[in-house]
């Protein structure tokens, strides 16, 4: 089932909604460069999220069509989020079995979001994202009380898993950038998790939402498997390095990297000449 994107979608799908089929020559040099980009993305994503702002542009610059980029990116990101999840679980920061219901809700939300891209205008998300990301950066940057220590939860785990988790999963399927930051904000502000615990649980739910969206892309036949698997290896190794660094340093590294990642992603989105805000303002 091919995904069609309407005008104004930030991912660069052509306005007619047609899936491009041309692919660049997949050489050893190209795969090596994408492997390196995926390693860096996996490292950053395992700590603060936002790895897609490295891998998606890298694939577009390499000459892949937007739709193949999105599909392949979901394949390779599975390795990164899965690798980080295993590392955090081995470190005792997340109980995979007890969090399984939340993971299922995240996957369902993402699958529905991936299907809904046919109907929801991309420019809505594109316009709101920079503002939301800057808001998250300000929250984590100026709220000094945030640490690795758990705080009072404002929402029961059952209600959190039933509402917030599938909503963020839906967002991941329909748009994607900043999903990890939204999970982090929700875990800290609503579930009362400390930063390290929030990071660990974020990667598990991000892994689950990636599975949901990936399933839709796989059925669409828009995944370049050779490239996705090679980048997946880079993601896996990068995520292992990043997650171990996060577990060693906790909030001292998670907070600043999260703030920097959110601001960088907001700037990247606003720098796009096709961003609806820029179009509306005529700049």
BELBEL-V196069 format. One record per helix or strand of 2 or more residues. SS is the DSSP state (@ for helix, = for strand). FROM is the first residue (numbers start at 1). TO is the last residue. If there is no record, write none. Layout:
# BELBEL-V196069
ss: {SS SS}
from: {FROM FROM}
to: {TO TO}
This chain:
# BELBEL-V196069
ss: {@ @ @ @ @ @ @ @ @ @ @}
from: {28 52 66 100 122 157 179 195 225 251 276}
to: {48 62 90 116 142 174 189 220 249 271 281}
